C-alpha cells in the first residue's frame, strides 16, 4: 500500500526548503502531483520520483547534501500530522520512537524507507536507510532523517539531549562542520555499515513530560485510518512516464539505470514492472521521443536538424524515418500553421 509515494508533508517541506535555499520551487509546479489541490489535501501521497527531482535540485546549494540537516528546521511538530505525535508520546523515548518508526510509511515511501530501534540496557540506537536512488540524494535524505529523529527526540523529552554517536554510510564531506554543529557532537563516523543515531539509556528511558496516559492508543487508531484513507496521486505507469519524460528533458538518451534510480528500484525490477504493464523500455523510449518530436515540430521554429539532436538521433534522416513511421508523413508537414499548399513544398525535413 502506498509504495512509490510519500506523504504530502514531505512535498510541502521540499517546497519550503527550495525557497529557503534561494531556489524557485515553481520550476516543479508543472508536475501532476505538485498541483495546488494536491498540496492542500493532507491525504495526498506524492510520488518518490517527484521528491527525488526536488532533492536533486536542493543539493546543488552551497551546503550540498548537508542541507538535509538544515531542512528539518522547516518541519515543526505537527507538520507530519499524527506521525509526529506518535514520536512525542508514550512512556519514554524508546516507546515513542519505536512506535513512530513502526509507522514510518505515514511519512515516507514504504518500498524504500527502513528504520529499526535497538536497545541493550546501556544505549538506545535508531538505524535508518533509504534507496536506491542517486547517491547524493540518498545521502541528503539520510542526513535529513537522522536529524529529524534527533529533533523529535529533543521535542519529546523537552531536553537538548545529545547523541553519544552518529554514523553515516557515506564518506565525509567538506560540510562535516555543519553536521557537527547540527547534531551537537563531534563523534560522527563515516563510511559506516549503516546510518545510526545512538542515545544514552538514561536519556532514552526518562519519562516524557507531556504524554497523557493512553493517548498512544488513540493516535494508533488515527494512524491506521490515515494509512487506509491516503491516496497516491499517480499510479505506477503514470509515475514511470513522468520520470522518463523528466529524465529525457535532461538527456535525450536517458540510461535505464538512471530512470531506475529515480524510481528507487533496481534495473531488473523496473524491467519486470514494465513487462507486467505490457510494455518495455524500448517501447517507452520510442513513445517519449514521438511525443517530444511532435511538440518540438508544432510548437517551436527549431530547424529539423536541431530537433534531431535534441531527440538523440544521429542525423536528420533517422528523424525523418521515425516521424514517417509514427505519422505517415515527413516532419515538415507537422509544423503548426502550415497552409495545405505549403505541405507540398519540399523542405529540409
C-alpha positions in Angstrom: 0.0 0.0 0.0 1.3 3.5 -1.0 4.5 2.1 -2.4 6.4 4.6 -4.5 4.8 7.5 -2.7 5.4 9.8 0.3 3.1 12.0 2.5 2.2 15.4 1.1 4.0 16.8 4.1 7.3 15.7 2.5 6.4 17.7 -0.6 5.5 20.8 1.4 8.8 20.5 3.2 10.7 20.4 0.0 8.9 23.4 -1.4 9.9 25.3 1.8 13.5 24.1 1.6 13.9 25.1 -2.0 12.6 28.6 -1.2 14.8 28.8 1.9 17.9 27.9 -0.2 17.1 30.7 -2.7 15.7 28.4 -5.4 12.4 28.6 -7.2 10.0 25.8 -6.4 7.8 27.0 -9.2 10.1 25.1 -11.5 8.4 21.9 -10.3 4.8 23.3 -10.3 4.0 21.6 -13.6 4.4 18.1 -12.1 1.0 16.5 -11.7 1.5 15.6 -8.1 2.6 19.1 -7.1 -0.6 20.9 -8.2 -2.2 23.2 -5.6 -5.2 20.9 -4.9 -2.8 18.0 -4.2 -0.7 20.0 -1.8 -3.9 21.2 0.0 -5.0 17.6 0.7 -3.5 16.1 3.8 -4.3 12.6 2.5 -2.4 13.0 -0.9 0.6 10.9 -1.5 3.3 12.4 -3.7 5.5 10.2 -5.9 9.0 9.3 -4.9 10.4 10.4 -8.3 8.9 13.9 -7.8 10.6 14.2 -4.5 13.8 12.8 -5.9 13.8 15.5 -8.6 13.4 18.2 -5.9 16.2 16.8 -3.8 18.5 16.7 -6.9 17.9 20.4 -7.2 18.2 21.2 -3.5 21.6 19.5 -3.0 23.1 21.9 -5.6 23.1 24.6 -2.9 26.3 25.6 -1.1 25.7 23.1 1.8 25.4 20.2 -0.6 23.9 17.1 1.0 24.2 18.7 4.5 21.2 20.8 3.5 19.3 17.7 4.7 20.0 18.7 8.3 19.0 22.3 7.8 15.7 21.2 6.2 14.5 19.8 9.5 14.2 23.3 10.9 11.3 23.8 8.5 9.2 21.0 9.9 7.9 21.9 13.4 5.9 19.4 15.5 2.6 18.8 13.7 4.0 19.2 10.2 3.8 15.4 9.7 0.4 15.1 11.4 -0.3 12.1 13.6 3.2 10.6 12.9 4.8 13.5 14.9 2.6 12.9 17.9 3.3 9.1 17.9 7.0 10.1 18.3 6.3 12.5 21.1 4.0 10.3 23.2 4.5 7.2 25.3 6.2 6.1 28.5 9.7 7.3 27.3 11.7 8.0 24.1 12.2 4.3 23.4 8.5 3.8 23.5 7.6 6.8 21.3 10.4 6.5 18.8 9.8 2.7 18.3 6.1 3.2 17.7 6.6 6.2 15.3 9.3 4.4 13.3 7.0 1.4 13.0 4.6 3.7 11.2 7.3 5.4 9.0 5.2 4.7 6.0 2.9 7.5 7.2 5.6 9.9 6.1 7.9 8.1 3.6 7.9 5.6 0.9 7.2 2.1 2.3 9.2 0.5 -0.5 12.4 2.3 0.3 12.4 3.6 3.9 13.7 1.2 6.6 14.2 2.0 10.3 14.7 -0.1 13.4 15.4 0.6 17.0 17.9 -1.3 19.2 18.3 -1.2 23.0 20.9 -3.1 25.0 20.4 -1.8 28.5 23.1 0.8 28.1 22.3 2.5 24.8 19.3 3.2 22.6 20.0 3.3 18.8 17.9 4.2 15.8 19.1 2.8 12.4 17.8 4.0 9.1 18.4 3.8 5.4 16.7 4.8 2.1 17.3 4.0 -1.5 18.2 3.0 -4.1 18.4 6.4 -5.7 21.0 8.9 -6.9 23.8 8.5 -4.3 23.9 12.2 -3.3 20.1 12.2 -2.9 20.3 9.1 -0.7 22.9 10.9 1.4 20.9 14.0 1.8 17.7 12.1 2.7 19.6 10.0 5.3 21.1 13.1 6.9 17.6 14.6 7.0 16.1 11.5 8.6 18.9 11.3 11.3 18.4 15.0 12.2 14.6 14.6 12.2 14.9 11.8 14.7 17.1 14.0 16.9 14.8 17.0 16.7 11.7 14.9 17.6 13.7 13.2 20.5 14.5 16.7 21.9 10.9 17.8 21.5 9.6 14.7 23.1 11.9 14.9 26.2 11.9 18.7 26.3 15.7 18.5 26.8 18.6 19.3 24.5 19.8 15.7 24.6 22.9 14.9 22.5 23.6 11.6 20.8 26.7 9.8 22.0 27.3 8.6 18.5 26.2 9.3 14.9 27.1 7.1 11.9 26.6 7.6 8.2 27.1 5.2 5.3 28.6 7.9 3.1 32.1 9.3 3.1 33.0 12.6 4.9 32.3 15.9 3.1 33.7 19.4 3.4 30.4 20.2 5.2 31.4 18.0 8.2 31.5 21.1 10.4 27.8 21.9 9.7 26.8 18.4 10.8 28.9 18.6 14.0 27.0 21.8 14.8 23.6 20.4 13.9 24.0 17.1 15.8 25.8 18.7 18.8 28.6 16.2 18.8 31.9 15.6 17.0 31.5 11.9 17.4 30.3 11.4 13.8 31.6 8.3 11.9 31.5 8.0 8.2 31.8 5.0 5.8 29.9 3.0 8.4 27.9 -0.1 7.5 24.7 1.7 8.4 23.3 5.1 9.5 22.6 5.3 13.2 21.8 7.7 16.0 22.6 6.5 19.5 21.5 7.8 22.9 22.4 7.0 26.4 19.9 4.6 28.0 19.2 7.2 30.8 18.1 9.8 28.2 16.1 7.2 26.3 14.2 5.9 29.4 13.5 9.3 31.0 9.7 9.8 31.3 8.2 12.0 28.6 6.9 15.1 30.4 3.8 15.8 28.2 2.3 12.4 27.4 -1.2 11.7 28.8 -1.7 8.1 29.7 -3.4 6.1 27.0 -3.0 8.8 24.3 -0.8 6.5 22.2 -3.8 4.1 21.6 -5.9 6.9 20.2 -3.0 8.0 18.0 -2.5 4.5 16.6 -6.2 4.3 15.6 -5.8 7.6 13.8 -2.6 6.4 12.1 -4.3 3.3 10.8 -7.2 5.4 9.5 -4.8 7.8 7.7 -3.0 4.9 6.0 -6.2 3.4 4.7 -7.6 6.8 3.5 -4.4 8.2 2.0 -4.1 8.0 -1.8 -1.2 8.2 -4.2 -1.8 10.9 -6.9 -0.1 8.8 -9.6 -0.5 5.2 -10.5 2.7 3.3 -11.4 2.6 3.7 -15.2 2.0 7.4 -14.8 4.8 7.7 -12.3 7.2 5.9 -14.7 6.3 8.0 -17.7 6.6 11.3 -15.8 10.0 10.2 -14.6 11.1 9.2 -18.1 9.9 12.4 -19.6 11.7 14.4 -16.9 14.9 12.5 -17.4 14.6 12.7 -21.2 14.4 16.5 -20.9 17.8 16.4 -19.3 19.3 13.8 -21.6 17.9 12.8 -24.9 19.4 9.3 -24.5 18.4 8.5 -20.9 20.0 5.5 -19.3 17.8 2.7 -18.0 19.7 2.7 -14.7 19.3 6.5 -14.2 15.5 6.2 -14.5 15.5 3.1 -12.2 17.4 5.2 -9.6 14.8 7.9 -9.7 12.1 5.4 -9.3 14.0 4.0 -6.3 14.2 0.5 -7.7 16.7 -1.8 -9.4 17.1 -2.1 -13.2 15.7 -5.6 -13.1 12.7 -4.6 -11.1 12.0 -1.8 -13.5 12.1 -4.1 -16.5 9.9 -6.6 -14.7 7.3 -3.9 -13.8 7.3 -2.6 -17.4 6.6 -6.2 -18.6 3.8 -6.5 -16.1 2.2 -3.5 -17.7 2.5 -4.8 -21.2 5.4 -2.6 -22.4 9.2 -2.4 -22.5 12.0 0.1 -22.1 12.4 0.3 -25.9 8.7 1.0 -26.5 8.6 3.7 -23.8 11.6 5.5 -25.2 10.0 5.4 -28.6 6.8 6.8 -27.2 8.5 9.7 -25.4 10.6 10.5 -28.5 7.4 10.6 -30.5 5.7 12.9 -28.1 8.7 15.2 -27.9 9.1 15.3 -31.7 5.5 16.3 -32.2 5.8 19.0 -29.5 9.0 20.5 -31.0 7.8 20.4 -34.5 4.4 22.0 -33.8 5.4 24.4 -31.0 8.9 25.7 -32.0 10.7 27.0 -35.0 13.8 24.9 -34.4 15.5 23.6 -37.5 14.8 19.9 -38.2 18.5 19.2 -37.6 18.3 20.7 -34.1 15.3 18.7 -33.3 17.0 15.5 -34.4 19.9 16.3 -32.0 17.5 17.1 -29.1 15.8 13.8 -29.6 19.1 11.9 -29.6 19.1 10.9 -33.2 22.3 10.6 -35.1 21.1 12.6 -38.2 18.1 14.1 -39.8 17.4 11.0 -41.9 16.8 8.9 -38.8 14.4 11.5 -37.5 12.6 11.6 -40.9 12.2 7.8 -40.9 10.9 7.8 -37.3 8.3 10.6 -38.0 7.1 8.9 -41.1 6.7 5.7 -39.2 4.7 7.4 -36.5 2.6 9.8 -38.6 2.8 8.6 -42.2 4.3 11.9 -43.4 7.6 13.8 -43.2 8.5 16.1 -40.3 8.0 19.5 -42.0 4.3 18.7 -42.7 3.6 18.7 -38.9 4.7 22.3 -38.5 1.9 24.2 -36.8 0.2 26.8 -39.0 1.4 25.5 -42.4 -1.2 26.1 -45.2 -2.2 23.0 -47.2 -0.3 24.2 -50.3 2.8 24.6 -48.1 2.7 21.0 -47.2 3.6 20.1 -50.7 6.7 22.2 -50.8 9.9 20.2 -50.2 11.9 21.3 -47.1 14.9 20.2 -45.2 12.6 17.8 -43.3 
